[in-house]
Amino acid sequence: MLGSVLRTAPIDGPPDFAVGGSDFAFRKRLDGGYTISRRGIYEAHIVPDSFRLFFDFLPSWRRESSHVHLRLGSRFLEEWRTKRAWSLDETTPFEAIRTYDPVPTRKVLDEATGTIIKAFPAFAGMRVDQAWGGLIDTTPDEVPVIGEIPAYPGFFISTGYSGHGFGIGPGAGRLTADLVSGDTPAVDAAVFRPGRFRRLANAGVSSVA
């Protein structure tokens, strides 16, 4: 999913604390400006995996459809052309694109700033210094995938934080470290195992150890 965010130049008047409304959110920065986003709306680009994984995500789509806007654009062709398998001496997609910098959606940000100005008139004279977009990896159950891939001993993954990475990052990092080092996990690692998803279980990914 794509989230769009902007930051303003320093401005006096708005609250110094973080505010989250039903359709906007902002937080003051150390430089005196504010980070602003459109809350409660995410964009999901339709790509080849949207069809391949349709039934995996159907339950969550039914729950969250009012908060997700579907978009069909150039990313479909970009991902269609991206290799899914390669030999060890080939350049991988991860090397070809080292940093992904998606374009933010202006309409979404305009909605956020318009709503904020109505609720907090002090933002009326704000100047936008930068806008950016970020992709949020989401799993079908919105729970991270953390564990070892049995088919590749010694290969661990920790991903799919579904927008909660800042909040649960420290605990997830501890769990990942425990699994990699062979220590007794501080929490039950089974709930995060990659093999909890039928598609991965059928491929032989059945446990975290």
PyMOL commands that place a pseudoatom at each C-alpha (Angstrom):
pseudoatom trace, name=CA, resn=MET, resi=1, chain=A, elem=C, hetatm=0, pos=[0.000, 0.000, 0.000]
pseudoatom trace, name=CA, resn=LEU, resi=2, chain=A, elem=C, hetatm=0, pos=[1.140, 3.533, -0.713]
pseudoatom trace, name=CA, resn=GLY, resi=3, chain=A, elem=C, hetatm=0, pos=[1.071, 6.252, 1.916]
pseudoatom trace, name=CA, resn=SER, resi=4, chain=A, elem=C, hetatm=0, pos=[1.658, 9.920, 1.004]
pseudoatom trace, name=CA, resn=VAL, resi=5, chain=A, elem=C, hetatm=0, pos=[3.251, 12.394, 3.425]
pseudoatom trace, name=CA, resn=LEU, resi=6, chain=A, elem=C, hetatm=0, pos=[4.488, 15.989, 3.364]
pseudoatom trace, name=CA, resn=ARG, resi=7, chain=A, elem=C, hetatm=0, pos=[6.456, 18.332, 5.577]
pseudoatom trace, name=CA, resn=THR, resi=8, chain=A, elem=C, hetatm=0, pos=[6.013, 22.057, 5.995]
pseudoatom trace, name=CA, resn=ALA, resi=9, chain=A, elem=C, hetatm=0, pos=[8.423, 24.877, 6.614]
pseudoatom trace, name=CA, resn=PRO, resi=10, chain=A, elem=C, hetatm=0, pos=[8.602, 26.104, 10.250]
pseudoatom trace, name=CA, resn=ILE, resi=11, chain=A, elem=C, hetatm=0, pos=[5.303, 27.661, 11.312]
pseudoatom trace, name=CA, resn=ASP, resi=12, chain=A, elem=C, hetatm=0, pos=[4.027, 29.171, 14.567]
pseudoatom trace, name=CA, resn=GLY, resi=13, chain=A, elem=C, hetatm=0, pos=[0.558, 28.644, 15.967]
pseudoatom trace, name=CA, resn=PRO, resi=14, chain=A, elem=C, hetatm=0, pos=[-0.470, 24.997, 15.508]
pseudoatom trace, name=CA, resn=PRO, resi=15, chain=A, elem=C, hetatm=0, pos=[-0.283, 22.601, 18.489]
pseudoatom trace, name=CA, resn=ASP, resi=16, chain=A, elem=C, hetatm=0, pos=[3.143, 21.362, 19.539]
pseudoatom trace, name=CA, resn=PHE, resi=17, chain=A, elem=C, hetatm=0, pos=[1.860, 17.831, 20.156]
pseudoatom trace, name=CA, resn=ALA, resi=18, chain=A, elem=C, hetatm=0, pos=[0.898, 15.110, 17.696]
pseudoatom trace, name=CA, resn=VAL, resi=19, chain=A, elem=C, hetatm=0, pos=[-2.722, 15.126, 16.525]
pseudoatom trace, name=CA, resn=GLY, resi=20, chain=A, elem=C, hetatm=0, pos=[-4.635, 12.394, 14.744]
pseudoatom trace, name=CA, resn=GLY, resi=21, chain=A, elem=C, hetatm=0, pos=[-8.116, 13.033, 13.401]
pseudoatom trace, name=CA, resn=SER, resi=22, chain=A, elem=C, hetatm=0, pos=[-10.387, 10.711, 11.488]
pseudoatom trace, name=CA, resn=ASP, resi=23, chain=A, elem=C, hetatm=0, pos=[-8.938, 11.800, 8.148]
pseudoatom trace, name=CA, resn=PHE, resi=24, chain=A, elem=C, hetatm=0, pos=[-5.700, 13.649, 8.910]
pseudoatom trace, name=CA, resn=ALA, resi=25, chain=A, elem=C, hetatm=0, pos=[-2.687, 13.511, 11.197]
pseudoatom trace, name=CA, resn=PHE, resi=26, chain=A, elem=C, hetatm=0, pos=[0.209, 15.824, 11.947]
pseudoatom trace, name=CA, resn=ARG, resi=27, chain=A, elem=C, hetatm=0, pos=[3.242, 15.984, 14.195]
pseudoatom trace, name=CA, resn=LYS, resi=28, chain=A, elem=C, hetatm=0, pos=[5.578, 18.900, 14.898]
pseudoatom trace, name=CA, resn=ARG, resi=29, chain=A, elem=C, hetatm=0, pos=[9.183, 18.427, 13.839]
pseudoatom trace, name=CA, resn=LEU, resi=30, chain=A, elem=C, hetatm=0, pos=[12.332, 19.565, 15.635]
pseudoatom trace, name=CA, resn=ASP, resi=31, chain=A, elem=C, hetatm=0, pos=[12.910, 22.183, 12.908]
pseudoatom trace, name=CA, resn=GLY, resi=32, chain=A, elem=C, hetatm=0, pos=[9.571, 23.858, 13.719]
pseudoatom trace, name=CA, resn=GLY, resi=33, chain=A, elem=C, hetatm=0, pos=[7.748, 22.472, 10.697]
pseudoatom trace, name=CA, resn=TYR, resi=34, chain=A, elem=C, hetatm=0, pos=[5.099, 19.765, 10.634]
pseudoatom trace, name=CA, resn=THR, resi=35, chain=A, elem=C, hetatm=0, pos=[4.784, 16.325, 9.087]
pseudoatom trace, name=CA, resn=ILE, resi=36, chain=A, elem=C, hetatm=0, pos=[1.274, 15.880, 7.664]
pseudoatom trace, name=CA, resn=SER, resi=37, chain=A, elem=C, hetatm=0, pos=[-0.560, 12.909, 6.210]
pseudoatom trace, name=CA, resn=ARG, resi=38, chain=A, elem=C, hetatm=0, pos=[-4.036, 11.846, 5.122]
pseudoatom trace, name=CA, resn=ARG, resi=39, chain=A, elem=C, hetatm=0, pos=[-5.170, 9.402, 7.784]
pseudoatom trace, name=CA, resn=GLY, resi=40, chain=A, elem=C, hetatm=0, pos=[-7.432, 6.426, 7.169]
pseudoatom trace, name=CA, resn=ILE, resi=41, chain=A, elem=C, hetatm=0, pos=[-6.792, 6.136, 3.433]
pseudoatom trace, name=CA, resn=TYR, resi=42, chain=A, elem=C, hetatm=0, pos=[-4.201, 4.006, 1.649]
pseudoatom trace, name=CA, resn=GLU, resi=43, chain=A, elem=C, hetatm=0, pos=[-3.678, 3.354, -2.016]
pseudoatom trace, name=CA, resn=ALA, resi=44, chain=A, elem=C, hetatm=0, pos=[-3.197, -0.139, -3.350]
pseudoatom trace, name=CA, resn=HIS, resi=45, chain=A, elem=C, hetatm=0, pos=[-1.783, -0.347, -6.861]
pseudoatom trace, name=CA, resn=ILE, resi=46, chain=A, elem=C, hetatm=0, pos=[-3.173, -3.179, -8.958]
pseudoatom trace, name=CA, resn=VAL, resi=47, chain=A, elem=C, hetatm=0, pos=[-0.218, -5.346, -10.013]
pseudoatom trace, name=CA, resn=PRO, resi=48, chain=A, elem=C, hetatm=0, pos=[0.172, -8.968, -11.187]
pseudoatom trace, name=CA, resn=ASP, resi=49, chain=A, elem=C, hetatm=0, pos=[0.390, -10.162, -7.572]
pseudoatom trace, name=CA, resn=SER, resi=50, chain=A, elem=C, hetatm=0, pos=[-3.023, -8.602, -6.939]
pseudoatom trace, name=CA, resn=PHE, resi=51, chain=A, elem=C, hetatm=0, pos=[-4.468, -11.489, -8.960]
pseudoatom trace, name=CA, resn=ARG, resi=52, chain=A, elem=C, hetatm=0, pos=[-2.051, -14.177, -7.825]
pseudoatom trace, name=CA, resn=LEU, resi=53, chain=A, elem=C, hetatm=0, pos=[-2.696, -13.406, -4.151]
pseudoatom trace, name=CA, resn=PHE, resi=54, chain=A, elem=C, hetatm=0, pos=[-6.322, -12.349, -4.492]
pseudoatom trace, name=CA, resn=PHE, resi=55, chain=A, elem=C, hetatm=0, pos=[-7.830, -15.028, -2.265]
pseudoatom trace, name=CA, resn=ASP, resi=56, chain=A, elem=C, hetatm=0, pos=[-5.070, -14.681, 0.358]
pseudoatom trace, name=CA, resn=PHE, resi=57, chain=A, elem=C, hetatm=0, pos=[-6.003, -11.047, 0.927]
pseudoatom trace, name=CA, resn=LEU, resi=58, chain=A, elem=C, hetatm=0, pos=[-9.736, -11.258, 0.270]
pseudoatom trace, name=CA, resn=PRO, resi=59, chain=A, elem=C, hetatm=0, pos=[-10.724, -11.464, 3.990]
pseudoatom trace, name=CA, resn=SER, resi=60, chain=A, elem=C, hetatm=0, pos=[-8.656, -8.385, 4.898]
pseudoatom trace, name=CA, resn=TRP, resi=61, chain=A, elem=C, hetatm=0, pos=[-9.969, -6.553, 1.823]
pseudoatom trace, name=CA, resn=ARG, resi=62, chain=A, elem=C, hetatm=0, pos=[-13.515, -7.136, 3.011]
pseudoatom trace, name=CA, resn=ARG, resi=63, chain=A, elem=C, hetatm=0, pos=[-12.603, -5.649, 6.408]
pseudoatom trace, name=CA, resn=GLU, resi=64, chain=A, elem=C, hetatm=0, pos=[-10.638, -2.675, 5.147]
pseudoatom trace, name=CA, resn=SER, resi=65, chain=A, elem=C, hetatm=0, pos=[-12.080, -1.891, 1.710]
pseudoatom trace, name=CA, resn=SER, resi=66, chain=A, elem=C, hetatm=0, pos=[-13.479, 1.461, 2.836]
pseudoatom trace, name=CA, resn=HIS, resi=67, chain=A, elem=C, hetatm=0, pos=[-9.927, 2.612, 3.675]
pseudoatom trace, name=CA, resn=VAL, resi=68, chain=A, elem=C, hetatm=0, pos=[-8.180, 1.361, 0.532]
pseudoatom trace, name=CA, resn=HIS, resi=69, chain=A, elem=C, hetatm=0, pos=[-8.301, 3.029, -2.873]
pseudoatom trace, name=CA, resn=LEU, resi=70, chain=A, elem=C, hetatm=0, pos=[-7.344, 0.809, -5.815]
pseudoatom trace, name=CA, resn=ARG, resi=71, chain=A, elem=C, hetatm=0, pos=[-5.160, 2.312, -8.530]
pseudoatom trace, name=CA, resn=LEU, resi=72, chain=A, elem=C, hetatm=0, pos=[-4.160, 0.946, -11.945]
pseudoatom trace, name=CA, resn=GLY, resi=73, chain=A, elem=C, hetatm=0, pos=[-1.111, 2.576, -13.462]
pseudoatom trace, name=CA, resn=SER, resi=74, chain=A, elem=C, hetatm=0, pos=[2.440, 2.094, -14.678]
pseudoatom trace, name=CA, resn=ARG, resi=75, chain=A, elem=C, hetatm=0, pos=[3.400, -0.076, -11.719]
pseudoatom trace, name=CA, resn=PHE, resi=76, chain=A, elem=C, hetatm=0, pos=[1.441, -2.983, -13.219]
pseudoatom trace, name=CA, resn=LEU, resi=77, chain=A, elem=C, hetatm=0, pos=[3.778, -3.103, -16.230]
pseudoatom trace, name=CA, resn=GLU, resi=78, chain=A, elem=C, hetatm=0, pos=[6.843, -2.432, -14.083]
pseudoatom trace, name=CA, resn=GLU, resi=79, chain=A, elem=C, hetatm=0, pos=[6.134, -5.440, -11.903]
pseudoatom trace, name=CA, resn=TRP, resi=80, chain=A, elem=C, hetatm=0, pos=[5.038, -7.537, -14.865]
pseudoatom trace, name=CA, resn=ARG, resi=81, chain=A, elem=C, hetatm=0, pos=[8.512, -7.052, -16.360]
pseudoatom trace, name=CA, resn=THR, resi=82, chain=A, elem=C, hetatm=0, pos=[10.324, -7.752, -13.069]
pseudoatom trace, name=CA, resn=LYS, resi=83, chain=A, elem=C, hetatm=0, pos=[11.995, -11.167, -12.921]
pseudoatom trace, name=CA, resn=ARG, resi=84, chain=A, elem=C, hetatm=0, pos=[10.731, -13.569, -10.278]
pseudoatom trace, name=CA, resn=ALA, resi=85, chain=A, elem=C, hetatm=0, pos=[13.656, -15.985, -10.610]
pseudoatom trace, name=CA, resn=TRP, resi=86, chain=A, elem=C, hetatm=0, pos=[17.268, -15.646, -11.712]
pseudoatom trace, name=CA, resn=SER, resi=87, chain=A, elem=C, hetatm=0, pos=[20.584, -17.432, -11.728]
pseudoatom trace, name=CA, resn=LEU, resi=88, chain=A, elem=C, hetatm=0, pos=[23.222, -16.669, -9.115]
pseudoatom trace, name=CA, resn=ASP, resi=89, chain=A, elem=C, hetatm=0, pos=[25.385, -14.748, -11.597]
pseudoatom trace, name=CA, resn=GLU, resi=90, chain=A, elem=C, hetatm=0, pos=[22.575, -12.461, -12.800]
pseudoatom trace, name=CA, resn=THR, resi=91, chain=A, elem=C, hetatm=0, pos=[21.834, -8.973, -11.558]
pseudoatom trace, name=CA, resn=THR, resi=92, chain=A, elem=C, hetatm=0, pos=[18.823, -9.254, -9.257]
pseudoatom trace, name=CA, resn=PRO, resi=93, chain=A, elem=C, hetatm=0, pos=[15.907, -6.793, -9.103]
pseudoatom trace, name=CA, resn=PHE, resi=94, chain=A, elem=C, hetatm=0, pos=[17.155, -5.798, -5.652]
pseudoatom trace, name=CA, resn=GLU, resi=95, chain=A, elem=C, hetatm=0, pos=[20.454, -4.653, -7.144]
pseudoatom trace, name=CA, resn=ALA, resi=96, chain=A, elem=C, hetatm=0, pos=[18.822, -2.923, -10.090]
pseudoatom trace, name=CA, resn=ILE, resi=97, chain=A, elem=C, hetatm=0, pos=[16.648, -0.809, -7.754]
pseudoatom trace, name=CA, resn=ARG, resi=98, chain=A, elem=C, hetatm=0, pos=[18.554, -0.131, -4.543]
pseudoatom trace, name=CA, resn=THR, resi=99, chain=A, elem=C, hetatm=0, pos=[16.168, 2.486, -3.170]
pseudoatom trace, name=CA, resn=TYR, resi=100, chain=A, elem=C, hetatm=0, pos=[12.483, 2.642, -4.023]
pseudoatom trace, name=CA, resn=ASP, resi=101, chain=A, elem=C, hetatm=0, pos=[11.108, 6.176, -4.003]
pseudoatom trace, name=CA, resn=PRO, resi=102, chain=A, elem=C, hetatm=0, pos=[7.422, 6.102, -5.037]
pseudoatom trace, name=CA, resn=VAL, resi=103, chain=A, elem=C, hetatm=0, pos=[5.686, 9.295, -6.113]
pseudoatom trace, name=CA, resn=PRO, resi=104, chain=A, elem=C, hetatm=0, pos=[3.201, 10.649, -3.529]
pseudoatom trace, name=CA, resn=THR, resi=105, chain=A, elem=C, hetatm=0, pos=[-0.399, 11.284, -4.555]
pseudoatom trace, name=CA, resn=ARG, resi=106, chain=A, elem=C, hetatm=0, pos=[-1.098, 14.995, -4.619]
pseudoatom trace, name=CA, resn=LYS, resi=107, chain=A, elem=C, hetatm=0, pos=[-4.860, 14.573, -4.331]
pseudoatom trace, name=CA, resn=VAL, resi=108, chain=A, elem=C, hetatm=0, pos=[-4.508, 12.648, -1.072]
pseudoatom trace, name=CA, resn=LEU, resi=109, chain=A, elem=C, hetatm=0, pos=[-2.240, 15.318, 0.406]
pseudoatom trace, name=CA, resn=ASP, resi=110, chain=A, elem=C, hetatm=0, pos=[-4.523, 18.117, -0.738]
pseudoatom trace, name=CA, resn=GLU, resi=111, chain=A, elem=C, hetatm=0, pos=[-7.395, 16.424, 1.082]
pseudoatom trace, name=CA, resn=ALA, resi=112, chain=A, elem=C, hetatm=0, pos=[-5.297, 16.207, 4.246]
pseudoatom trace, name=CA, resn=THR, resi=113, chain=A, elem=C, hetatm=0, pos=[-4.150, 19.830, 4.202]
pseudoatom trace, name=CA, resn=GLY, resi=114, chain=A, elem=C, hetatm=0, pos=[-7.633, 21.104, 3.372]
pseudoatom trace, name=CA, resn=THR, resi=115, chain=A, elem=C, hetatm=0, pos=[-9.140, 19.267, 6.314]
pseudoatom trace, name=CA, resn=ILE, resi=116, chain=A, elem=C, hetatm=0, pos=[-6.374, 20.361, 8.659]
pseudoatom trace, name=CA, resn=ILE, resi=117, chain=A, elem=C, hetatm=0, pos=[-6.780, 24.028, 7.741]
pseudoatom trace, name=CA, resn=LYS, resi=118, chain=A, elem=C, hetatm=0, pos=[-10.502, 23.829, 8.532]
pseudoatom trace, name=CA, resn=ALA, resi=119, chain=A, elem=C, hetatm=0, pos=[-9.803, 22.262, 11.926]
pseudoatom trace, name=CA, resn=PHE, resi=120, chain=A, elem=C, hetatm=0, pos=[-6.686, 24.345, 12.716]
pseudoatom trace, name=CA, resn=PRO, resi=121, chain=A, elem=C, hetatm=0, pos=[-6.714, 27.697, 10.864]
pseudoatom trace, name=CA, resn=ALA, resi=122, chain=A, elem=C, hetatm=0, pos=[-3.116, 28.353, 11.975]
pseudoatom trace, name=CA, resn=PHE, resi=123, chain=A, elem=C, hetatm=0, pos=[-2.040, 26.046, 9.148]
pseudoatom trace, name=CA, resn=ALA, resi=124, chain=A, elem=C, hetatm=0, pos=[-3.603, 28.335, 6.510]
pseudoatom trace, name=CA, resn=GLY, resi=125, chain=A, elem=C, hetatm=0, pos=[-0.296, 30.004, 5.654]
pseudoatom trace, name=CA, resn=MET, resi=126, chain=A, elem=C, hetatm=0, pos=[1.857, 26.896, 5.661]
pseudoatom trace, name=CA, resn=ARG, resi=127, chain=A, elem=C, hetatm=0, pos=[4.458, 26.292, 2.971]
pseudoatom trace, name=CA, resn=VAL, resi=128, chain=A, elem=C, hetatm=0, pos=[5.088, 22.741, 1.810]
pseudoatom trace, name=CA, resn=ASP, resi=129, chain=A, elem=C, hetatm=0, pos=[8.814, 22.026, 1.623]
pseudoatom trace, name=CA, resn=GLN, resi=130, chain=A, elem=C, hetatm=0, pos=[8.696, 18.363, 0.601]
pseudoatom trace, name=CA, resn=ALA, resi=131, chain=A, elem=C, hetatm=0, pos=[6.293, 15.545, -0.201]
pseudoatom trace, name=CA, resn=TRP, resi=132, chain=A, elem=C, hetatm=0, pos=[7.091, 11.857, -0.471]
pseudoatom trace, name=CA, resn=GLY, resi=133, chain=A, elem=C, hetatm=0, pos=[5.491, 8.452, -0.691]
pseudoatom trace, name=CA, resn=GLY, resi=134, chain=A, elem=C, hetatm=0, pos=[6.226, 5.210, 1.086]
pseudoatom trace, name=CA, resn=LEU, resi=135, chain=A, elem=C, hetatm=0, pos=[5.142, 1.629, 0.514]
pseudoatom trace, name=CA, resn=ILE, resi=136, chain=A, elem=C, hetatm=0, pos=[3.768, -0.431, 3.397]
pseudoatom trace, name=CA, resn=ASP, resi=137, chain=A, elem=C, hetatm=0, pos=[4.220, -4.193, 3.226]
pseudoatom trace, name=CA, resn=THR, resi=138, chain=A, elem=C, hetatm=0, pos=[1.094, -5.914, 4.499]
pseudoatom trace, name=CA, resn=THR, resi=139, chain=A, elem=C, hetatm=0, pos=[0.496, -9.585, 5.247]
pseudoatom trace, name=CA, resn=PRO, resi=140, chain=A, elem=C, hetatm=0, pos=[-2.955, -11.208, 4.903]
pseudoatom trace, name=CA, resn=ASP, resi=141, chain=A, elem=C, hetatm=0, pos=[-3.424, -11.261, 8.693]
pseudoatom trace, name=CA, resn=GLU, resi=142, chain=A, elem=C, hetatm=0, pos=[-1.531, -7.976, 9.296]
pseudoatom trace, name=CA, resn=VAL, resi=143, chain=A, elem=C, hetatm=0, pos=[0.971, -9.796, 11.544]
pseudoatom trace, name=CA, resn=PRO, resi=144, chain=A, elem=C, hetatm=0, pos=[4.711, -9.793, 10.704]
pseudoatom trace, name=CA, resn=VAL, resi=145, chain=A, elem=C, hetatm=0, pos=[6.493, -12.811, 9.257]
pseudoatom trace, name=CA, resn=ILE, resi=146, chain=A, elem=C, hetatm=0, pos=[9.518, -13.614, 11.415]
pseudoatom trace, name=CA, resn=GLY, resi=147, chain=A, elem=C, hetatm=0, pos=[11.475, -16.836, 11.258]
pseudoatom trace, name=CA, resn=GLU, resi=148, chain=A, elem=C, hetatm=0, pos=[13.805, -19.189, 9.445]
pseudoatom trace, name=CA, resn=ILE, resi=149, chain=A, elem=C, hetatm=0, pos=[13.002, -20.594, 6.021]
pseudoatom trace, name=CA, resn=PRO, resi=150, chain=A, elem=C, hetatm=0, pos=[13.497, -24.366, 6.385]
pseudoatom trace, name=CA, resn=ALA, resi=151, chain=A, elem=C, hetatm=0, pos=[14.283, -24.797, 2.693]
pseudoatom trace, name=CA, resn=TYR, resi=152, chain=A, elem=C, hetatm=0, pos=[17.253, -22.447, 3.169]
pseudoatom trace, name=CA, resn=PRO, resi=153, chain=A, elem=C, hetatm=0, pos=[18.883, -23.229, 6.546]
pseudoatom trace, name=CA, resn=GLY, resi=154, chain=A, elem=C, hetatm=0, pos=[20.327, -20.124, 8.156]
pseudoatom trace, name=CA, resn=PHE, resi=155, chain=A, elem=C, hetatm=0, pos=[18.124, -17.781, 6.126]
pseudoatom trace, name=CA, resn=PHE, resi=156, chain=A, elem=C, hetatm=0, pos=[15.808, -15.752, 8.368]
pseudoatom trace, name=CA, resn=ILE, resi=157, chain=A, elem=C, hetatm=0, pos=[13.259, -13.155, 7.366]
pseudoatom trace, name=CA, resn=SER, resi=158, chain=A, elem=C, hetatm=0, pos=[11.608, -10.390, 9.377]
pseudoatom trace, name=CA, resn=THR, resi=159, chain=A, elem=C, hetatm=0, pos=[9.116, -8.448, 7.293]
pseudoatom trace, name=CA, resn=GLY, resi=160, chain=A, elem=C, hetatm=0, pos=[5.466, -7.583, 6.692]
pseudoatom trace, name=CA, resn=TYR, resi=161, chain=A, elem=C, hetatm=0, pos=[4.970, -5.163, 9.582]
pseudoatom trace, name=CA, resn=SER, resi=162, chain=A, elem=C, hetatm=0, pos=[1.768, -3.842, 8.016]
pseudoatom trace, name=CA, resn=GLY, resi=163, chain=A, elem=C, hetatm=0, pos=[2.300, -0.228, 9.055]
pseudoatom trace, name=CA, resn=HIS, resi=164, chain=A, elem=C, hetatm=0, pos=[3.203, -0.973, 12.684]
pseudoatom trace, name=CA, resn=GLY, resi=165, chain=A, elem=C, hetatm=0, pos=[6.979, -1.211, 12.352]
pseudoatom trace, name=CA, resn=PHE, resi=166, chain=A, elem=C, hetatm=0, pos=[7.827, 1.840, 14.451]
pseudoatom trace, name=CA, resn=GLY, resi=167, chain=A, elem=C, hetatm=0, pos=[5.704, 0.577, 17.304]
pseudoatom trace, name=CA, resn=ILE, resi=168, chain=A, elem=C, hetatm=0, pos=[6.696, -3.078, 17.402]
pseudoatom trace, name=CA, resn=GLY, resi=169, chain=A, elem=C, hetatm=0, pos=[10.165, -2.769, 15.866]
pseudoatom trace, name=CA, resn=PRO, resi=170, chain=A, elem=C, hetatm=0, pos=[12.130, -3.096, 19.144]
pseudoatom trace, name=CA, resn=GLY, resi=171, chain=A, elem=C, hetatm=0, pos=[10.285, -6.251, 20.204]
pseudoatom trace, name=CA, resn=ALA, resi=172, chain=A, elem=C, hetatm=0, pos=[10.421, -7.736, 16.707]
pseudoatom trace, name=CA, resn=GLY, resi=173, chain=A, elem=C, hetatm=0, pos=[14.145, -7.016, 16.567]
pseudoatom trace, name=CA, resn=ARG, resi=174, chain=A, elem=C, hetatm=0, pos=[14.647, -8.865, 19.842]
pseudoatom trace, name=CA, resn=LEU, resi=175, chain=A, elem=C, hetatm=0, pos=[12.658, -11.864, 18.602]
pseudoatom trace, name=CA, resn=THR, resi=176, chain=A, elem=C, hetatm=0, pos=[14.594, -11.937, 15.327]
pseudoatom trace, name=CA, resn=ALA, resi=177, chain=A, elem=C, hetatm=0, pos=[17.902, -11.776, 17.202]
pseudoatom trace, name=CA, resn=ASP, resi=178, chain=A, elem=C, hetatm=0, pos=[16.829, -14.613, 19.507]
pseudoatom trace, name=CA, resn=LEU, resi=179, chain=A, elem=C, hetatm=0, pos=[15.900, -16.826, 16.563]
pseudoatom trace, name=CA, resn=VAL, resi=180, chain=A, elem=C, hetatm=0, pos=[19.074, -16.089, 14.611]
pseudoatom trace, name=CA, resn=SER, resi=181, chain=A, elem=C, hetatm=0, pos=[21.324, -16.678, 17.638]
pseudoatom trace, name=CA, resn=GLY, resi=182, chain=A, elem=C, hetatm=0, pos=[19.467, -19.808, 18.786]
pseudoatom trace, name=CA, resn=ASP, resi=183, chain=A, elem=C, hetatm=0, pos=[18.452, -18.279, 22.121]
pseudoatom trace, name=CA, resn=THR, resi=184, chain=A, elem=C, hetatm=0, pos=[15.089, -19.000, 23.737]
pseudoatom trace, name=CA, resn=PRO, resi=185, chain=A, elem=C, hetatm=0, pos=[12.658, -16.442, 22.248]
pseudoatom trace, name=CA, resn=ALA, resi=186, chain=A, elem=C, hetatm=0, pos=[11.265, -13.851, 24.658]
pseudoatom trace, name=CA, resn=VAL, resi=187, chain=A, elem=C, hetatm=0, pos=[7.783, -14.419, 23.178]
pseudoatom trace, name=CA, resn=ASP, resi=188, chain=A, elem=C, hetatm=0, pos=[5.997, -17.259, 21.386]
pseudoatom trace, name=CA, resn=ALA, resi=189, chain=A, elem=C, hetatm=0, pos=[7.584, -17.285, 17.939]
pseudoatom trace, name=CA, resn=ALA, resi=190, chain=A, elem=C, hetatm=0, pos=[5.024, -19.677, 16.456]
pseudoatom trace, name=CA, resn=VAL, resi=191, chain=A, elem=C, hetatm=0, pos=[2.452, -16.953, 15.789]
pseudoatom trace, name=CA, resn=PHE, resi=192, chain=A, elem=C, hetatm=0, pos=[4.949, -15.226, 13.468]
pseudoatom trace, name=CA, resn=ARG, resi=193, chain=A, elem=C, hetatm=0, pos=[6.138, -18.349, 11.603]
pseudoatom trace, name=CA, resn=PRO, resi=194, chain=A, elem=C, hetatm=0, pos=[6.236, -18.030, 7.794]
pseudoatom trace, name=CA, resn=GLY, resi=195, chain=A, elem=C, hetatm=0, pos=[4.479, -21.383, 7.386]
pseudoatom trace, name=CA, resn=ARG, resi=196, chain=A, elem=C, hetatm=0, pos=[1.235, -20.153, 8.956]
pseudoatom trace, name=CA, resn=PHE, resi=197, chain=A, elem=C, hetatm=0, pos=[0.116, -19.164, 5.477]
pseudoatom trace, name=CA, resn=ARG, resi=198, chain=A, elem=C, hetatm=0, pos=[-1.207, -22.082, 3.435]
pseudoatom trace, name=CA, resn=ARG, resi=199, chain=A, elem=C, hetatm=0, pos=[0.609, -20.962, 0.298]
pseudoatom trace, name=CA, resn=LEU, resi=200, chain=A, elem=C, hetatm=0, pos=[3.990, -21.033, 2.079]
pseudoatom trace, name=CA, resn=ALA, resi=201, chain=A, elem=C, hetatm=0, pos=[3.190, -24.215, 3.977]
pseudoatom trace, name=CA, resn=ASN, resi=202, chain=A, elem=C, hetatm=0, pos=[2.447, -25.985, 0.701]
pseudoatom trace, name=CA, resn=ALA, resi=203, chain=A, elem=C, hetatm=0, pos=[5.842, -24.857, -0.549]
pseudoatom trace, name=CA, resn=GLY, resi=204, chain=A, elem=C, hetatm=0, pos=[7.562, -26.534, 2.394]
pseudoatom trace, name=CA, resn=VAL, resi=205, chain=A, elem=C, hetatm=0, pos=[7.883, -23.496, 4.653]
pseudoatom trace, name=CA, resn=SER, resi=206, chain=A, elem=C, hetatm=0, pos=[6.401, -25.019, 7.761]
pseudoatom trace, name=CA, resn=SER, resi=207, chain=A, elem=C, hetatm=0, pos=[8.156, -23.704, 10.850]
pseudoatom trace, name=CA, resn=VAL, resi=208, chain=A, elem=C, hetatm=0, pos=[10.466, -21.117, 12.355]
pseudoatom trace, name=CA, resn=ALA, resi=209, chain=A, elem=C, hetatm=0, pos=[13.143, -23.590, 13.423]
for i in range(1, 209): cmd.bond("trace and resi %d" % i, "trace and resi %d" % (i + 1))
show_as sticks, trace
zoom trace
